[in-house]
Amino acid sequence: MGPNVSLLSFVNNEKIVLKQKLEHKNIVKEPIKKGITILEKLVIEINGADEKTVIEKYQS
């Protein structure tokens, strides 16, 4: 993630990538679905607090 990319944009882009991976037939889907769920919870957390607070929470 670059310095000019917000965490929310990064998380949303990653969700899109994971959802595209779900379309592949020869891949285990459960870990991808779990990753999407985690990213969705992170989006809720970012929207409830400011981005800097969320980043600091997971860096420590």
Backbone hydrogen bonds in HBPLUS format (Angstrom, degrees):
<---DONOR---> <-ACCEPTOR-->    atom                        ^
c    i                          cat <-CA-CA->   ^        H-A-AA   ^      H-
h    n   atom  resd res      DA  || num        DHA   H-A  angle D-A-AA Bond
n    s   type  num  typ     dist DA aas  dist angle  dist       angle   num
A0005-VAL N   A0002-GLY O   3.27 MM   3  5.45 167.8  2.29 110.2 113.1     1
A0010-PHE N   A0006-SER O   3.00 MM   4  6.28 161.8  2.04 151.7 157.0     2
A0011-VAL N   A0007-LEU O   2.86 MM   4  6.08 165.6  1.88 156.0 159.3     3
A0012-ASN N   A0008-LEU O   2.98 MM   4  6.14 163.9  2.01 148.7 153.2     4
A0013-ASN N   A0009-SER O   2.93 MM   4  6.12 156.4  1.99 148.5 154.9     5
A0014-GLU N   A0010-PHE O   2.96 MM   4  6.23 156.1  2.02 149.7 156.5     6
A0015-LYS N   A0011-VAL O   2.96 MM   4  6.25 151.8  2.04 148.7 156.4     7
A0016-ILE N   A0012-ASN O   3.13 MM   4  6.41 154.4  2.20 144.6 150.7     8
A0017-VAL N   A0013-ASN O   3.04 MM   4  6.37 157.6  2.09 149.1 154.9     9
A0018-LEU N   A0014-GLU O   2.95 MM   4  6.22 163.0  1.98 152.9 156.9    10
A0019-LYS N   A0015-LYS O   2.91 MM   4  6.10 157.7  1.96 150.2 156.6    11
A0020-GLN N   A0016-ILE O   3.01 MM   4  6.23 147.5  2.11 145.7 154.2    12
A0021-LYS N   A0017-VAL O   3.03 MM   4  6.34 146.8  2.14 143.8 153.2    13
A0022-LEU N   A0018-LEU O   3.11 MM   4  6.43 136.7  2.30 142.0 153.0    14
A0023-GLU N   A0020-GLN O   3.12 MM   3  5.51 150.2  2.22 106.9 115.3    15
A0024-HIS N   A0021-LYS O   3.11 MM   3  5.60 156.8  2.16 112.4 118.9    16
A0033-LYS N   A0029-LYS O   2.92 MM   4  6.18 159.1  1.96 158.8 165.3    17
A0034-LYS N   A0030-GLU O   2.95 MM   4  6.17 155.3  2.01 152.4 159.1    18
A0035-GLY N   A0031-PRO O   2.95 MM   4  6.16 150.5  2.04 140.2 148.2    19
A0036-ILE N   A0032-ILE O   2.96 MM   4  6.26 154.1  2.03 149.6 156.0    20
A0037-THR N   A0033-LYS O   3.02 MM   4  6.28 155.2  2.09 144.4 151.0    21
A0038-ILE N   A0034-LYS O   2.97 MM   4  6.25 155.9  2.02 148.5 154.7    22
A0039-LEU N   A0035-GLY O   2.94 MM   4  6.20 159.5  1.99 148.9 154.5    23
A0040-GLU N   A0036-ILE O   2.88 MM   4  6.12 151.5  1.96 148.0 156.0    24
A0041-LYS N   A0037-THR O   3.03 MM   4  6.31 152.7  2.11 146.4 153.2    25
A0042-LEU N   A0038-ILE O   2.97 MM   4  6.25 148.2  2.07 144.3 153.7    26
A0043-VAL N   A0039-LEU O   2.94 MM   4  6.25 148.7  2.04 145.8 153.7    27
A0044-ILE N   A0040-GLU O   3.15 MM   4  6.46 157.9  2.20 144.8 149.8    28
A0045-GLU N   A0041-LYS O   2.97 MM   4  6.23 154.1  2.04 143.9 151.4    29
A0046-ILE N   A0042-LEU O   2.84 MM   4  6.10 155.7  1.90 149.9 156.3    30
A0047-ASN N   A0043-VAL O   2.91 MM   4  6.14 158.6  1.96 150.9 156.7    31
A0048-GLY N   A0044-ILE O   2.98 MM   4  6.16 135.3  2.19 140.0 151.9    32
A0049-ALA N   A0045-GLU O   3.07 MM   4  6.25 135.8  2.28 143.7 153.9    33
A0054-VAL N   A0050-ASP O   3.31 MM   4  6.70 155.4  2.37 150.9 157.6    34
A0055-ILE N   A0051-GLU O   2.98 MM   4  6.26 161.7  2.01 156.0 161.0    35
A0056-GLU N   A0052-LYS O   2.96 MM   4  6.16 164.7  1.98 150.7 154.8    36
A0057-LYS N   A0053-THR O   2.97 MM   4  6.13 148.0  2.08 141.5 150.4    37
A0058-TYR N   A0054-VAL O   3.26 MM   4  6.55 153.6  2.33 148.4 153.0    38
A0059-GLN N   A0055-ILE O   3.02 MM   4  6.15 127.7  2.30 144.4 159.0    39
